[in-house]
Amino acid sequence: MFDLDLRSRKPIYEQLVDKFKELIMKEVLQADEKLPSVRTLARQMTINPNTIQKAYRELESQGYIYSLKGKGSFVQASSEKVSQEELLKVQEKLKAAISEALYLGMKRVDIELLLDEIVEMTGGGIRDDKASGSNEDFS
């Protein structure tokens, strides 16, 4: 299901969180789709169930999944996924990454092309670009 880099400095649970987020954002995992149980996934990936549980807790705290006692974990509907706090965290990371790219010599046009590629790949965002006021310049 996932390719994890066991030699990476990034903890396994963070790699799992990133992989699940990617699958959810690309809509490979649909809203209300049941995720594999902690035990099942741990057995399949031969990693500690506590690691899976930690990843699921993180995904739930970020609003990507929800849990029902005795039923399991499920993908959250996209309209419920976005929390203002998470959005602000992502915006700060984007600002830092874009600033670094500009500092290292990446051209504005290259950043815009990259953004266009990402928008096309993901099918846009949850919100309409005009509604979120994202037509600002970034140089």
C-alpha positions in Angstrom: 0.0 0.0 0.0 2.8 2.4 0.9 6.5 2.7 0.2 8.2 3.8 3.4 11.8 4.7 3.7 13.1 3.0 6.8 16.4 4.7 6.5 14.9 8.2 6.4 15.4 10.6 9.3 11.7 11.3 9.1 9.8 9.1 11.6 7.7 6.3 10.1 4.4 7.7 11.5 5.1 11.0 9.8 5.8 9.2 6.5 2.4 7.4 7.0 0.6 10.6 7.7 2.1 12.2 4.5 1.2 9.1 2.4 -2.4 9.1 3.7 -2.8 12.8 3.1 -1.5 12.4 -0.4 -4.0 9.6 -1.1 -6.8 11.6 0.4 -5.9 14.8 -1.6 -5.6 12.9 -4.8 -8.9 11.3 -4.0 -7.6 7.7 -4.2 -9.2 7.4 -0.8 -12.8 8.8 -1.0 -14.9 10.5 1.7 -16.3 8.1 4.3 -14.1 5.3 3.0 -13.0 2.9 5.7 -9.2 2.8 6.4 -7.5 -0.5 7.2 -7.6 -1.4 10.8 -4.4 -0.6 12.9 -3.7 -4.3 13.3 -4.2 -5.2 9.7 -2.0 -2.4 8.4 0.7 -3.1 11.0 0.7 -6.8 9.9 0.8 -5.9 6.2 3.6 -3.4 6.6 5.4 -5.3 9.4 5.6 -2.3 11.7 4.5 -1.7 15.2 0.7 -1.1 15.6 1.5 1.8 17.9 3.1 3.6 15.0 0.0 3.1 12.9 -2.1 4.3 15.8 0.0 7.4 16.2 -0.4 8.2 12.5 -4.1 7.8 12.7 -4.3 10.0 15.7 -2.3 12.7 13.9 -4.5 12.5 10.8 -7.6 12.7 13.0 -6.2 15.8 14.8 -5.5 17.4 11.4 -9.1 16.7 10.2 -8.3 14.2 7.5 -10.0 11.2 9.1 -12.5 10.5 11.8 -13.0 7.5 14.1 -16.1 5.7 15.2 -15.7 3.6 18.3 -15.9 -0.1 17.4 -16.2 0.7 13.7 -12.8 2.0 12.7 -11.3 5.1 11.0 -12.8 6.8 7.9 -11.8 9.5 5.5 -13.3 12.9 6.4 -15.4 14.6 3.8 -13.3 17.4 2.1 -15.6 20.3 3.3 -14.9 19.2 6.9 -11.2 18.7 6.4 -10.0 22.3 6.4 -9.4 23.8 9.7 -8.2 27.4 9.8 -5.2 26.4 12.0 -4.0 23.8 9.6 -4.5 26.2 6.7 -2.3 28.8 8.4 0.4 26.3 9.1 0.5 25.3 5.4 0.6 29.0 4.4 3.6 29.6 6.6 5.4 26.6 5.1 4.6 27.8 1.6 5.9 31.3 2.3 9.1 29.8 3.7 9.6 27.4 0.7 8.8 30.1 -1.9 11.2 32.5 -0.2 13.9 29.9 -0.1 13.3 29.1 -3.8 13.5 32.8 -4.8 16.6 33.2 -2.7 18.3 30.2 -4.4 17.5 31.7 -7.8 14.3 30.1 -8.9 12.4 32.5 -11.2 8.9 33.6 -10.5 7.7 32.2 -13.8 9.0 28.7 -12.7 7.1 29.0 -9.4 4.0 29.9 -11.3 4.4 27.0 -13.7 4.9 24.7 -10.7 1.8 26.0 -9.1 -0.2 25.5 -12.3 1.1 21.9 -12.5 0.1 21.2 -8.9 -3.4 22.8 -9.4 -3.9 20.6 -12.5 -2.6 17.5 -10.8 -4.9 17.9 -7.7 -7.9 19.3 -9.5 -7.6 22.7 -7.8 -8.4 23.3 -4.2 -11.3 23.0 -1.8 -12.2 26.6 -2.2 -12.6 28.7 -5.3 -9.4 30.8 -5.9 -11.4 34.0 -6.2 -13.2 33.3 -2.9 -10.0 32.8 -1.0 -8.3 35.9 -2.6 -5.3 33.9 -3.8 -4.7 36.0 -6.9 -2.0 38.0 -5.1 1.5 38.4 -6.5 4.4 36.6 -4.6 7.6 38.4 -5.4 
